[in-house]
């Protein structure tokens, strides 16, 4: 792991016990390099990445 601790970039939750369900994504901001890895807790990951069409 690159980070000793995962903190959700959305809600600030801290991962514990293996960070199951968490997602780490590369935030590639073209205007502010270099890219950095940000983490999402399971709840925020679902909201961010698994949106369902209404
Ligand atoms: Zn979160």
mmCIF file of the protein (N, C-alpha, C, O) and its ligand, coordinates in Angstrom:
data_MODEL
# 
_entry.id   MODEL 
# 
loop_
_entity.id 
_entity.type 
_entity.pdbx_number_of_molecules 
1 polymer     1 
2 non-polymer 1 
# 
_entity_poly.entity_id                      1 
_entity_poly.type                           'polypeptide(L)' 
_entity_poly.nstd_linkage                   no 
_entity_poly.nstd_monomer                   no 
_entity_poly.pdbx_seq_one_letter_code       
;(UNK)(UNK)(UNK)(UNK)(UNK)(UNK)(UNK)(UNK)(UNK)(UNK)(UNK)(UNK)(UNK)(UNK)(UNK)(UNK)
(UNK)(UNK)(UNK)(UNK)(UNK)(UNK)(UNK)(UNK)(UNK)(UNK)(UNK)(UNK)(UNK)(UNK)(UNK)(UNK)
(UNK)(UNK)(UNK)(UNK)(UNK)(UNK)(UNK)(UNK)(UNK)(UNK)(UNK)(UNK)(UNK)(UNK)(UNK)(UNK)
(UNK)(UNK)(UNK)(UNK)(UNK)(UNK)
;
_entity_poly.pdbx_seq_one_letter_code_can   XXXXXXXXXXXXXXXXXXXXXXXXXXXXXXXXXXXXXXXXXXXXXXXXXXXXXX 
_entity_poly.pdbx_strand_id                 A 
# 
loop_
_entity_poly_seq.entity_id 
_entity_poly_seq.num 
_entity_poly_seq.mon_id 
_entity_poly_seq.hetero 
1 1  UNK n 
1 2  UNK n 
1 3  UNK n 
1 4  UNK n 
1 5  UNK n 
1 6  UNK n 
1 7  UNK n 
1 8  UNK n 
1 9  UNK n 
1 10 UNK n 
1 11 UNK n 
1 12 UNK n 
1 13 UNK n 
1 14 UNK n 
1 15 UNK n 
1 16 UNK n 
1 17 UNK n 
1 18 UNK n 
1 19 UNK n 
1 20 UNK n 
1 21 UNK n 
1 22 UNK n 
1 23 UNK n 
1 24 UNK n 
1 25 UNK n 
1 26 UNK n 
1 27 UNK n 
1 28 UNK n 
1 29 UNK n 
1 30 UNK n 
1 31 UNK n 
1 32 UNK n 
1 33 UNK n 
1 34 UNK n 
1 35 UNK n 
1 36 UNK n 
1 37 UNK n 
1 38 UNK n 
1 39 UNK n 
1 40 UNK n 
1 41 UNK n 
1 42 UNK n 
1 43 UNK n 
1 44 UNK n 
1 45 UNK n 
1 46 UNK n 
1 47 UNK n 
1 48 UNK n 
1 49 UNK n 
1 50 UNK n 
1 51 UNK n 
1 52 UNK n 
1 53 UNK n 
1 54 UNK n 
# 
loop_
_struct_asym.id 
_struct_asym.entity_id 
A 1 
B 2 
# 
loop_
_chem_comp.id 
_chem_comp.type 
_chem_comp.mon_nstd_flag 
UNK 'L-peptide linking' . 
ZN  non-polymer         . 
# 
_pdbx_entity_nonpoly.entity_id   2 
_pdbx_entity_nonpoly.name        ? 
_pdbx_entity_nonpoly.comp_id     ZN 
# 
_pdbx_nonpoly_scheme.asym_id         B 
_pdbx_nonpoly_scheme.entity_id       2 
_pdbx_nonpoly_scheme.mon_id          ZN 
_pdbx_nonpoly_scheme.ndb_seq_num     1 
_pdbx_nonpoly_scheme.pdb_seq_num     101 
_pdbx_nonpoly_scheme.auth_seq_num    101 
_pdbx_nonpoly_scheme.pdb_mon_id      ZN 
_pdbx_nonpoly_scheme.auth_mon_id     ZN 
_pdbx_nonpoly_scheme.pdb_strand_id   A 
_pdbx_nonpoly_scheme.pdb_ins_code    . 
# 
loop_
_atom_site.group_PDB 
_atom_site.id 
_atom_site.type_symbol 
_atom_site.label_atom_id 
_atom_site.label_alt_id 
_atom_site.label_comp_id 
_atom_site.label_asym_id 
_atom_site.label_entity_id 
_atom_site.label_seq_id 
_atom_site.pdbx_PDB_ins_code 
_atom_site.Cartn_x 
_atom_site.Cartn_y 
_atom_site.Cartn_z 
_atom_site.occupancy 
_atom_site.B_iso_or_equiv 
_atom_site.pdbx_formal_charge 
_atom_site.auth_seq_id 
_atom_site.auth_comp_id 
_atom_site.auth_asym_id 
_atom_site.auth_atom_id 
_atom_site.pdbx_PDB_model_num 
ATOM   1   N  N  . UNK A 1 1  ? 0.841   -1.209 0.000   1.00 0.00 ? 1   UNK A N  1 
ATOM   2   C  CA . UNK A 1 1  ? 0.000   0.000  0.000   1.00 0.00 ? 1   UNK A CA 1 
ATOM   3   C  C  . UNK A 1 1  ? 0.866   1.246  0.000   1.00 0.00 ? 1   UNK A C  1 
ATOM   4   O  O  . UNK A 1 1  ? 1.942   1.284  0.597   1.00 0.00 ? 1   UNK A O  1 
ATOM   5   N  N  . UNK A 1 2  ? 0.378   2.241  -0.672  1.00 0.00 ? 2   UNK A N  1 
ATOM   6   C  CA . UNK A 1 2  ? 1.092   3.502  -0.700  1.00 0.00 ? 2   UNK A CA 1 
ATOM   7   C  C  . UNK A 1 2  ? 0.817   4.320  0.550   1.00 0.00 ? 2   UNK A C  1 
ATOM   8   O  O  . UNK A 1 2  ? 1.632   5.144  0.966   1.00 0.00 ? 2   UNK A O  1 
ATOM   9   N  N  . UNK A 1 3  ? -0.341  4.077  1.139   1.00 0.00 ? 3   UNK A N  1 
ATOM   10  C  CA . UNK A 1 3  ? -0.740  4.863  2.292   1.00 0.00 ? 3   UNK A CA 1 
ATOM   11  C  C  . UNK A 1 3  ? -0.939  3.952  3.491   1.00 0.00 ? 3   UNK A C  1 
ATOM   12  O  O  . UNK A 1 3  ? -1.442  2.837  3.359   1.00 0.00 ? 3   UNK A O  1 
ATOM   13  N  N  . UNK A 1 4  ? -0.544  4.429  4.649   1.00 0.00 ? 4   UNK A N  1 
ATOM   14  C  CA . UNK A 1 4  ? -0.727  3.631  5.850   1.00 0.00 ? 4   UNK A CA 1 
ATOM   15  C  C  . UNK A 1 4  ? -2.184  3.658  6.294   1.00 0.00 ? 4   UNK A C  1 
ATOM   16  O  O  . UNK A 1 4  ? -2.651  2.763  6.999   1.00 0.00 ? 4   UNK A O  1 
ATOM   17  N  N  . UNK A 1 5  ? -2.890  4.696  5.870   1.00 0.00 ? 5   UNK A N  1 
ATOM   18  C  CA . UNK A 1 5  ? -4.273  4.842  6.301   1.00 0.00 ? 5   UNK A CA 1 
ATOM   19  C  C  . UNK A 1 5  ? -5.116  5.360  5.153   1.00 0.00 ? 5   UNK A C  1 
ATOM   20  O  O  . UNK A 1 5  ? -4.726  6.289  4.445   1.00 0.00 ? 5   UNK A O  1 
ATOM   21  N  N  . UNK A 1 6  ? -6.268  4.753  4.979   1.00 0.00 ? 6   UNK A N  1 
ATOM   22  C  CA . UNK A 1 6  ? -7.184  5.210  3.944   1.00 0.00 ? 6   UNK A CA 1 
ATOM   23  C  C  . UNK A 1 6  ? -8.221  6.129  4.567   1.00 0.00 ? 6   UNK A C  1 
ATOM   24  O  O  . UNK A 1 6  ? -8.879  5.781  5.548   1.00 0.00 ? 6   UNK A O  1 
ATOM   25  N  N  . UNK A 1 7  ? -8.349  7.303  3.979   1.00 0.00 ? 7   UNK A N  1 
ATOM   26  C  CA . UNK A 1 7  ? -9.381  8.240  4.417   1.00 0.00 ? 7   UNK A CA 1 
ATOM   27  C  C  . UNK A 1 7  ? -10.237 8.591  3.222   1.00 0.00 ? 7   UNK A C  1 
ATOM   28  O  O  . UNK A 1 7  ? -9.730  8.969  2.166   1.00 0.00 ? 7   UNK A O  1 
ATOM   29  N  N  . UNK A 1 8  ? -11.527 8.465  3.395   1.00 0.00 ? 8   UNK A N  1 
ATOM   30  C  CA . UNK A 1 8  ? -12.448 8.741  2.294   1.00 0.00 ? 8   UNK A CA 1 
ATOM   31  C  C  . UNK A 1 8  ? -12.366 10.215 1.896   1.00 0.00 ? 8   UNK A C  1 
ATOM   32  O  O  . UNK A 1 8  ? -12.498 11.107 2.734   1.00 0.00 ? 8   UNK A O  1 
ATOM   33  N  N  . UNK A 1 9  ? -12.147 10.449 0.618   1.00 0.00 ? 9   UNK A N  1 
ATOM   34  C  CA . UNK A 1 9  ? -12.013 11.812 0.135   1.00 0.00 ? 9   UNK A CA 1 
ATOM   35  C  C  . UNK A 1 9  ? -13.361 12.538 0.146   1.00 0.00 ? 9   UNK A C  1 
ATOM   36  O  O  . UNK A 1 9  ? -13.411 13.767 0.105   1.00 0.00 ? 9   UNK A O  1 
ATOM   37  N  N  . UNK A 1 10 ? -14.435 11.777 0.202   1.00 0.00 ? 10  UNK A N  1 
ATOM   38  C  CA . UNK A 1 10 ? -15.761 12.365 0.159   1.00 0.00 ? 10  UNK A CA 1 
ATOM   39  C  C  . UNK A 1 10 ? -16.286 12.722 1.551   1.00 0.00 ? 10  UNK A C  1 
ATOM   40  O  O  . UNK A 1 10 ? -16.725 13.847 1.789   1.00 0.00 ? 10  UNK A O  1 
ATOM   41  N  N  . UNK A 1 11 ? -16.235 11.756 2.461   1.00 0.00 ? 11  UNK A N  1 
ATOM   42  C  CA . UNK A 1 11 ? -16.886 11.970 3.758   1.00 0.00 ? 11  UNK A CA 1 
ATOM   43  C  C  . UNK A 1 11 ? -15.913 11.952 4.928   1.00 0.00 ? 11  UNK A C  1 
ATOM   44  O  O  . UNK A 1 11 ? -16.299 12.249 6.058   1.00 0.00 ? 11  UNK A O  1 
ATOM   45  N  N  . UNK A 1 12 ? -14.656 11.607 4.667   1.00 0.00 ? 12  UNK A N  1 
ATOM   46  C  CA . UNK A 1 12 ? -13.662 11.642 5.728   1.00 0.00 ? 12  UNK A CA 1 
ATOM   47  C  C  . UNK A 1 12 ? -13.628 10.415 6.609   1.00 0.00 ? 12  UNK A C  1 
ATOM   48  O  O  . UNK A 1 12 ? -12.941 10.395 7.630   1.00 0.00 ? 12  UNK A O  1 
ATOM   49  N  N  . UNK A 1 13 ? -14.374 9.382  6.216   1.00 0.00 ? 13  UNK A N  1 
ATOM   50  C  CA . UNK A 1 13 ? -14.347 8.138  6.983   1.00 0.00 ? 13  UNK A CA 1 
ATOM   51  C  C  . UNK A 1 13 ? -12.966 7.508  6.903   1.00 0.00 ? 13  UNK A C  1 
ATOM   52  O  O  . UNK A 1 13 ? -12.260 7.656  5.905   1.00 0.00 ? 13  UNK A O  1 
ATOM   53  N  N  . UNK A 1 14 ? -12.589 6.803  7.963   1.00 0.00 ? 14  UNK A N  1 
ATOM   54  C  CA . UNK A 1 14 ? -11.290 6.154  8.011   1.00 0.00 ? 14  UNK A CA 1 
ATOM   55  C  C  . UNK A 1 14 ? -11.481 4.647  7.897   1.00 0.00 ? 14  UNK A C  1 
ATOM   56  O  O  . UNK A 1 14 ? -12.301 4.054  8.597   1.00 0.00 ? 14  UNK A O  1 
ATOM   57  N  N  . UNK A 1 15 ? -10.709 4.042  7.001   1.00 0.00 ? 15  UNK A N  1 
ATOM   58  C  CA . UNK A 1 15 ? -10.801 2.595  6.786   1.00 0.00 ? 15  UNK A CA 1 
ATOM   59  C  C  . UNK A 1 15 ? -10.199 1.846  7.952   1.00 0.00 ? 15  UNK A C  1 
ATOM   60  O  O  . UNK A 1 15 ? -9.166  2.236  8.496   1.00 0.00 ? 15  UNK A O  1 
ATOM   61  N  N  . UNK A 1 16 ? -10.862 0.760  8.329   1.00 0.00 ? 16  UNK A N  1 
ATOM   62  C  CA . UNK A 1 16 ? -10.339 -0.088 9.389   1.00 0.00 ? 16  UNK A CA 1 
ATOM   63  C  C  . UNK A 1 16 ? -10.459 -1.535 8.975   1.00 0.00 ? 16  UNK A C  1 
ATOM   64  O  O  . UNK A 1 16 ? -11.366 -1.917 8.235   1.00 0.00 ? 16  UNK A O  1 
ATOM   65  N  N  . UNK A 1 17 ? -9.546  -2.318 9.455   1.00 0.00 ? 17  UNK A N  1 
ATOM   66  C  CA . UNK A 1 17 ? -9.650  -3.760 9.302   1.00 0.00 ? 17  UNK A CA 1 
ATOM   67  C  C  . UNK A 1 17 ? -9.655  -4.246 7.874   1.00 0.00 ? 17  UNK A C  1 
ATOM   68  O  O  . UNK A 1 17 ? -10.494 -5.068 7.504   1.00 0.00 ? 17  UNK A O  1 
ATOM   69  N  N  . UNK A 1 18 ? -8.731  -3.752 7.057   1.00 0.00 ? 18  UNK A N  1 
ATOM   70  C  CA . UNK A 1 18 ? -8.578  -4.297 5.728   1.00 0.00 ? 18  UNK A CA 1 
ATOM   71  C  C  . UNK A 1 18 ? -9.242  -3.503 4.628   1.00 0.00 ? 18  UNK A C  1 
ATOM   72  O  O  . UNK A 1 18 ? -9.055  -3.796 3.447   1.00 0.00 ? 18  UNK A O  1 
ATOM   73  N  N  . UNK A 1 19 ? -10.018 -2.495 5.004   1.00 0.00 ? 19  UNK A N  1 
ATOM   74  C  CA . UNK A 1 19 ? -10.601 -1.586 4.026   1.00 0.00 ? 19  UNK A CA 1 
ATOM   75  C  C  . UNK A 1 19 ? -11.439 -2.311 2.983   1.00 0.00 ? 19  UNK A C  1 
ATOM   76  O  O  . UNK A 1 19 ? -11.404 -1.971 1.800   1.00 0.00 ? 19  UNK A O  1 
ATOM   77  N  N  . UNK A 1 20 ? -12.182 -3.300 3.423   1.00 0.00 ? 20  UNK A N  1 
ATOM   78  C  CA . UNK A 1 20 ? -13.025 -4.036 2.485   1.00 0.00 ? 20  UNK A CA 1 
ATOM   79  C  C  . UNK A 1 20 ? -14.070 -3.120 1.854   1.00 0.00 ? 20  UNK A C  1 
ATOM   80  O  O  . UNK A 1 20 ? -14.764 -2.368 2.539   1.00 0.00 ? 20  UNK A O  1 
ATOM   81  N  N  . UNK A 1 21 ? -14.160 -3.206 0.549   1.00 0.00 ? 21  UNK A N  1 
ATOM   82  C  CA . UNK A 1 21 ? -15.161 -2.432 -0.161  1.00 0.00 ? 21  UNK A CA 1 
ATOM   83  C  C  . UNK A 1 21 ? -14.701 -1.042 -0.562  1.00 0.00 ? 21  UNK A C  1 
ATOM   84  O  O  . UNK A 1 21 ? -15.379 -0.338 -1.309  1.00 0.00 ? 21  UNK A O  1 
ATOM   85  N  N  . UNK A 1 22 ? -13.549 -0.663 -0.060  1.00 0.00 ? 22  UNK A N  1 
ATOM   86  C  CA . UNK A 1 22 ? -13.029 0.648  -0.417  1.00 0.00 ? 22  UNK A CA 1 
ATOM   87  C  C  . UNK A 1 22 ? -12.477 0.646  -1.835  1.00 0.00 ? 22  UNK A C  1 
ATOM   88  O  O  . UNK A 1 22 ? -12.080 -0.392 -2.366  1.00 0.00 ? 22  UNK A O  1 
ATOM   89  N  N  . UNK A 1 23 ? -12.464 1.818  -2.429  1.00 0.00 ? 23  UNK A N  1 
ATOM   90  C  CA . UNK A 1 23 ? -11.871 1.946  -3.753  1.00 0.00 ? 23  UNK A CA 1 
ATOM   91  C  C  . UNK A 1 23 ? -10.837 3.046  -3.746  1.00 0.00 ? 23  UNK A C  1 
ATOM   92  O  O  . UNK A 1 23 ? -11.044 4.124  -3.188  1.00 0.00 ? 23  UNK A O  1 
ATOM   93  N  N  . UNK A 1 24 ? -9.722  2.750  -4.378  1.00 0.00 ? 24  UNK A N  1 
ATOM   94  C  CA . UNK A 1 24 ? -8.695  3.768  -4.574  1.00 0.00 ? 24  UNK A CA 1 
ATOM   95  C  C  . UNK A 1 24 ? -8.662  4.101  -6.059  1.00 0.00 ? 24  UNK A C  1 
ATOM   96  O  O  . UNK A 1 24 ? -8.539  3.215  -6.905  1.00 0.00 ? 24  UNK A O  1 
ATOM   97  N  N  . UNK A 1 25 ? -8.771  5.370  -6.358  1.00 0.00 ? 25  UNK A N  1 
ATOM   98  C  CA . UNK A 1 25 ? -8.796  5.776  -7.757  1.00 0.00 ? 25  UNK A CA 1 
ATOM   99  C  C  . UNK A 1 25 ? -7.747  6.856  -7.993  1.00 0.00 ? 25  UNK A C  1 
ATOM   100 O  O  . UNK A 1 25 ? -7.351  7.587  -7.085  1.00 0.00 ? 25  UNK A O  1 
ATOM   101 N  N  . UNK A 1 26 ? -7.324  6.924  -9.221  1.00 0.00 ? 26  UNK A N  1 
ATOM   102 C  CA . UNK A 1 26 ? -6.332  7.919  -9.590  1.00 0.00 ? 26  UNK A CA 1 
ATOM   103 C  C  . UNK A 1 26 ? -7.058  9.202  -9.994  1.00 0.00 ? 26  UNK A C  1 
ATOM   104 O  O  . UNK A 1 26 ? -7.794  9.235  -10.980 1.00 0.00 ? 26  UNK A O  1 
ATOM   105 N  N  . UNK A 1 27 ? -6.836  10.244 -9.217  1.00 0.00 ? 27  UNK A N  1 
ATOM   106 C  CA . UNK A 1 27 ? -7.453  11.536 -9.517  1.00 0.00 ? 27  UNK A CA 1 
ATOM   107 C  C  . UNK A 1 27 ? -6.504  12.314 -10.418 1.00 0.00 ? 27  UNK A C  1 
ATOM   108 O  O  . UNK A 1 27 ? -5.543  12.934 -9.962  1.00 0.00 ? 27  UNK A O  1 
ATOM   109 N  N  . UNK A 1 28 ? -6.802  12.263 -11.699 1.00 0.00 ? 28  UNK A N  1 
ATOM   110 C  CA . UNK A 1 28 ? -5.893  12.846 -12.680 1.00 0.00 ? 28  UNK A CA 1 
ATOM   111 C  C  . UNK A 1 28 ? -6.400  14.231 -13.089 1.00 0.00 ? 28  UNK A C  1 
ATOM   112 O  O  . UNK A 1 28 ? -7.173  14.386 -14.034 1.00 0.00 ? 28  UNK A O  1 
ATOM   113 N  N  . UNK A 1 29 ? -5.941  15.211 -12.350 1.00 0.00 ? 29  UNK A N  1 
ATOM   114 C  CA . UNK A 1 29 ? -6.344  16.588 -12.636 1.00 0.00 ? 29  UNK A CA 1 
ATOM   115 C  C  . UNK A 1 29 ? -5.326  17.209 -13.594 1.00 0.00 ? 29  UNK A C  1 
ATOM   116 O  O  . UNK A 1 29 ? -4.176  17.458 -13.232 1.00 0.00 ? 29  UNK A O  1 
ATOM   117 N  N  . UNK A 1 30 ? -5.767  17.445 -14.793 1.00 0.00 ? 30  UNK A N  1 
ATOM   118 C  CA . UNK A 1 30 ? -4.830  17.929 -15.818 1.00 0.00 ? 30  UNK A CA 1 
ATOM   119 C  C  . UNK A 1 30 ? -4.246  19.297 -15.473 1.00 0.00 ? 30  UNK A C  1 
ATOM   120 O  O  . UNK A 1 30 ? -3.161  19.654 -15.931 1.00 0.00 ? 30  UNK A O  1 
ATOM   121 N  N  . UNK A 1 31 ? -4.969  20.044 -14.671 1.00 0.00 ? 31  UNK A N  1 
ATOM   122 C  CA . UNK A 1 31 ? -4.506  21.391 -14.343 1.00 0.00 ? 31  UNK A CA 1 
ATOM   123 C  C  . UNK A 1 31 ? -3.618  21.422 -13.106 1.00 0.00 ? 31  UNK A C  1 
ATOM   124 O  O  . UNK A 1 31 ? -3.013  22.445 -12.784 1.00 0.00 ? 31  UNK A O  1 
ATOM   125 N  N  . UNK A 1 32 ? -3.550  20.287 -12.422 1.00 0.00 ? 32  UNK A N  1 
ATOM   126 C  CA . UNK A 1 32 ? -2.787  20.260 -11.189 1.00 0.00 ? 32  UNK A CA 1 
ATOM   127 C  C  . UNK A 1 32 ? -2.055  18.933 -11.027 1.00 0.00 ? 32  UNK A C  1 
ATOM   128 O  O  . UNK A 1 32 ? -2.360  18.156 -10.122 1.00 0.00 ? 32  UNK A O  1 
ATOM   129 N  N  . UNK A 1 33 ? -1.092  18.679 -11.904 1.00 0.00 ? 33  UNK A N  1 
ATOM   130 C  CA . UNK A 1 33 ? -0.321  17.443 -11.791 1.00 0.00 ? 33  UNK A CA 1 
ATOM   131 C  C  . UNK A 1 33 ? 0.601   17.480 -10.587 1.00 0.00 ? 33  UNK A C  1 
ATOM   132 O  O  . UNK A 1 33 ? 0.818   18.571 -10.060 1.00 0.00 ? 33  UNK A O  1 
ATOM   133 N  N  . UNK A 1 34 ? 1.155   16.389 -10.115 1.00 0.00 ? 34  UNK A N  1 
ATOM   134 C  CA . UNK A 1 34 ? 0.904   15.037 -10.641 1.00 0.00 ? 34  UNK A CA 1 
ATOM   135 C  C  . UNK A 1 34 ? -0.404  14.458 -10.136 1.00 0.00 ? 34  UNK A C  1 
ATOM   136 O  O  . UNK A 1 34 ? -0.981  14.958 -9.170  1.00 0.00 ? 34  UNK A O  1 
ATOM   137 N  N  . UNK A 1 35 ? -0.878  13.387 -10.799 1.00 0.00 ? 35  UNK A N  1 
ATOM   138 C  CA . UNK A 1 35 ? -2.081  12.710 -10.331 1.00 0.00 ? 35  UNK A CA 1 
ATOM   139 C  C  . UNK A 1 35 ? -1.861  12.128 -8.946  1.00 0.00 ? 35  UNK A C  1 
ATOM   140 O  O  . UNK A 1 35 ? -0.747  11.740 -8.594  1.00 0.00 ? 35  UNK A O  1 
ATOM   141 N  N  . UNK A 1 36 ? -2.917  12.071 -8.171  1.00 0.00 ? 36  UNK A N  1 
ATOM   142 C  CA . UNK A 1 36 ? -2.790  11.446 -6.858  1.00 0.00 ? 36  UNK A CA 1 
ATOM   143 C  C  . UNK A 1 36 ? -3.886  10.415 -6.649  1.00 0.00 ? 36  UNK A C  1 
ATOM   144 O  O  . UNK A 1 36 ? -4.946  10.459 -7.274  1.00 0.00 ? 36  UNK A O  1 
ATOM   145 N  N  . UNK A 1 37 ? -3.593  9.490  -5.752  1.00 0.00 ? 37  UNK A N  1 
ATOM   146 C  CA . UNK A 1 37 ? -4.557  8.435  -5.463  1.00 0.00 ? 37  UNK A CA 1 
ATOM   147 C  C  . UNK A 1 37 ? -5.460  8.891  -4.331  1.00 0.00 ? 37  UNK A C  1 
ATOM   148 O  O  . UNK A 1 37 ? -4.998  9.310  -3.270  1.00 0.00 ? 37  UNK A O  1 
ATOM   149 N  N  . UNK A 1 38 ? -6.761  8.798  -4.583  1.00 0.00 ? 38  UNK A N  1 
ATOM   150 C  CA . UNK A 1 38 ? -7.722  9.148  -3.550  1.00 0.00 ? 38  UNK A CA 1 
ATOM   151 C  C  . UNK A 1 38 ? -8.573  7.917  -3.245  1.00 0.00 ? 38  UNK A C  1 
ATOM   152 O  O  . UNK A 1 38 ? -8.750  7.043  -4.093  1.00 0.00 ? 38  UNK A O  1 
ATOM   153 N  N  . UNK A 1 39 ? -9.087  7.864  -2.043  1.00 0.00 ? 39  UNK A N  1 
ATOM   154 C  CA . UNK A 1 39 ? -9.846  6.699  -1.596  1.00 0.00 ? 39  UNK A CA 1 
ATOM   155 C  C  . UNK A 1 39 ? -11.304 7.067  -1.348  1.00 0.00 ? 39  UNK A C  1 
ATOM   156 O  O  . UNK A 1 39 ? -11.628 8.175  -0.922  1.00 0.00 ? 39  UNK A O  1 
ATOM   157 N  N  . UNK A 1 40 ? -12.164 6.104  -1.628  1.00 0.00 ? 40  UNK A N  1 
ATOM   158 C  CA . UNK A 1 40 ? -13.594 6.253  -1.342  1.00 0.00 ? 40  UNK A CA 1 
ATOM   159 C  C  . UNK A 1 40 ? -14.037 5.104  -0.457  1.00 0.00 ? 40  UNK A C  1 
ATOM   160 O  O  . UNK A 1 40 ? -13.709 3.946  -0.719  1.00 0.00 ? 40  UNK A O  1 
ATOM   161 N  N  . UNK A 1 41 ? -14.780 5.423  0.589   1.00 0.00 ? 41  UNK A N  1 
ATOM   162 C  CA . UNK A 1 41 ? -15.352 4.376  1.420   1.00 0.00 ? 41  UNK A CA 1 
ATOM   163 C  C  . UNK A 1 41 ? -16.443 3.663  0.615   1.00 0.00 ? 41  UNK A C  1 
ATOM   164 O  O  . UNK A 1 41 ? -16.877 4.165  -0.421  1.00 0.00 ? 41  UNK A O  1 
ATOM   165 N  N  . UNK A 1 42 ? -16.884 2.496  1.090   1.00 0.00 ? 42  UNK A N  1 
ATOM   166 C  CA . UNK A 1 42 ? -17.880 1.730  0.334   1.00 0.00 ? 42  UNK A CA 1 
ATOM   167 C  C  . UNK A 1 42 ? -19.132 2.531  -0.004  1.00 0.00 ? 42  UNK A C  1 
ATOM   168 O  O  . UNK A 1 42 ? -19.649 2.426  -1.116  1.00 0.00 ? 42  UNK A O  1 
ATOM   169 N  N  . UNK A 1 43 ? -19.621 3.319  0.930   1.00 0.00 ? 43  UNK A N  1 
ATOM   170 C  CA . UNK A 1 43 ? -20.840 4.083  0.674   1.00 0.00 ? 43  UNK A CA 1 
ATOM   171 C  C  . UNK A 1 43 ? -20.629 5.131  -0.408  1.00 0.00 ? 43  UNK A C  1 
ATOM   172 O  O  . UNK A 1 43 ? -21.453 5.284  -1.309  1.00 0.00 ? 43  UNK A O  1 
ATOM   173 N  N  . UNK A 1 44 ? -19.529 5.844  -0.309  1.00 0.00 ? 44  UNK A N  1 
ATOM   174 C  CA . UNK A 1 44 ? -19.259 6.880  -1.292  1.00 0.00 ? 44  UNK A CA 1 
ATOM   175 C  C  . UNK A 1 44 ? -18.871 6.271  -2.637  1.00 0.00 ? 44  UNK A C  1 
ATOM   176 O  O  . UNK A 1 44 ? -19.194 6.824  -3.688  1.00 0.00 ? 44  UNK A O  1 
ATOM   177 N  N  . UNK A 1 45 ? -18.182 5.139  -2.606  1.00 0.00 ? 45  UNK A N  1 
ATOM   178 C  CA . UNK A 1 45 ? -17.823 4.468  -3.856  1.00 0.00 ? 45  UNK A CA 1 
ATOM   179 C  C  . UNK A 1 45 ? -19.080 4.061  -4.609  1.00 0.00 ? 45  UNK A C  1 
ATOM   180 O  O  . UNK A 1 45 ? -19.161 4.194  -5.830  1.00 0.00 ? 45  UNK A O  1 
ATOM   181 N  N  . UNK A 1 46 ? -20.053 3.567  -3.865  1.00 0.00 ? 46  UNK A N  1 
ATOM   182 C  CA . UNK A 1 46 ? -21.292 3.160  -4.510  1.00 0.00 ? 46  UNK A CA 1 
ATOM   183 C  C  . UNK A 1 46 ? -21.986 4.367  -5.129  1.00 0.00 ? 46  UNK A C  1 
ATOM   184 O  O  . UNK A 1 46 ? -22.518 4.296  -6.237  1.00 0.00 ? 46  UNK A O  1 
ATOM   185 N  N  . UNK A 1 47 ? -21.972 5.463  -4.400  1.00 0.00 ? 47  UNK A N  1 
ATOM   186 C  CA . UNK A 1 47 ? -22.622 6.666  -4.890  1.00 0.00 ? 47  UNK A CA 1 
ATOM   187 C  C  . UNK A 1 47 ? -21.885 7.222  -6.105  1.00 0.00 ? 47  UNK A C  1 
ATOM   188 O  O  . UNK A 1 47 ? -22.499 7.708  -7.055  1.00 0.00 ? 47  UNK A O  1 
ATOM   189 N  N  . UNK A 1 48 ? -20.564 7.139  -6.056  1.00 0.00 ? 48  UNK A N  1 
ATOM   190 C  CA . UNK A 1 48 ? -19.773 7.742  -7.125  1.00 0.00 ? 48  UNK A CA 1 
ATOM   191 C  C  . UNK A 1 48 ? -19.679 6.874  -8.368  1.00 0.00 ? 48  UNK A C  1 
ATOM   192 O  O  . UNK A 1 48 ? -19.687 7.380  -9.490  1.00 0.00 ? 48  UNK A O  1 
ATOM   193 N  N  . UNK A 1 49 ? -19.590 5.569  -8.167  1.00 0.00 ? 49  UNK A N  1 
ATOM   194 C  CA . UNK A 1 49 ? -19.241 4.703  -9.293  1.00 0.00 ? 49  UNK A CA 1 
ATOM   195 C  C  . UNK A 1 49 ? -20.359 3.770  -9.737  1.00 0.00 ? 49  UNK A C  1 
ATOM   196 O  O  . UNK A 1 49 ? -20.315 3.227  -10.840 1.00 0.00 ? 49  UNK A O  1 
ATOM   197 N  N  . UNK A 1 50 ? -21.349 3.585  -8.891  1.00 0.00 ? 50  UNK A N  1 
ATOM   198 C  CA . UNK A 1 50 ? -22.387 2.628  -9.235  1.00 0.00 ? 50  UNK A CA 1 
ATOM   199 C  C  . UNK A 1 50 ? -23.744 3.289  -9.333  1.00 0.00 ? 50  UNK A C  1 
ATOM   200 O  O  . UNK A 1 50 ? -24.767 2.744  -8.918  1.00 0.00 ? 50  UNK A O  1 
ATOM   201 N  N  . UNK A 1 51 ? -23.714 4.466  -9.891  1.00 0.00 ? 51  UNK A N  1 
ATOM   202 C  CA . UNK A 1 51 ? -24.981 5.169  -10.063 1.00 0.00 ? 51  UNK A CA 1 
ATOM   203 C  C  . UNK A 1 51 ? -25.924 4.361  -10.963 1.00 0.00 ? 51  UNK A C  1 
ATOM   204 O  O  . UNK A 1 51 ? -25.525 3.808  -11.988 1.00 0.00 ? 51  UNK A O  1 
ATOM   205 N  N  . UNK A 1 52 ? -27.162 4.321  -10.544 1.00 0.00 ? 52  UNK A N  1 
ATOM   206 C  CA . UNK A 1 52 ? -28.149 3.648  -11.366 1.00 0.00 ? 52  UNK A CA 1 
ATOM   207 C  C  . UNK A 1 52 ? -28.996 4.699  -12.092 1.00 0.00 ? 52  UNK A C  1 
ATOM   208 O  O  . UNK A 1 52 ? -29.295 5.769  -11.561 1.00 0.00 ? 52  UNK A O  1 
ATOM   209 N  N  . UNK A 1 53 ? -29.358 4.361  -13.287 1.00 0.00 ? 53  UNK A N  1 
ATOM   210 C  CA . UNK A 1 53 ? -30.195 5.265  -14.060 1.00 0.00 ? 53  UNK A CA 1 
ATOM   211 C  C  . UNK A 1 53 ? -31.610 5.243  -13.497 1.00 0.00 ? 53  UNK A C  1 
ATOM   212 O  O  . UNK A 1 53 ? -32.183 4.178  -13.271 1.00 0.00 ? 53  UNK A O  1 
ATOM   213 N  N  . UNK A 1 54 ? -32.151 6.400  -13.279 1.00 0.00 ? 54  UNK A N  1 
ATOM   214 C  CA . UNK A 1 54 ? -33.513 6.474  -12.765 1.00 0.00 ? 54  UNK A CA 1 
ATOM   215 C  C  . UNK A 1 54 ? -34.518 6.239  -13.894 1.00 0.00 ? 54  UNK A C  1 
ATOM   216 O  O  . UNK A 1 54 ? -35.726 6.262  -13.660 1.00 0.00 ? 54  UNK A O  1 
HETATM 217 ZN ZN . ZN  B 2 .  ? -17.119 8.160  2.225   1.00 0.00 ? 101 ZN  A ZN 1 
# 
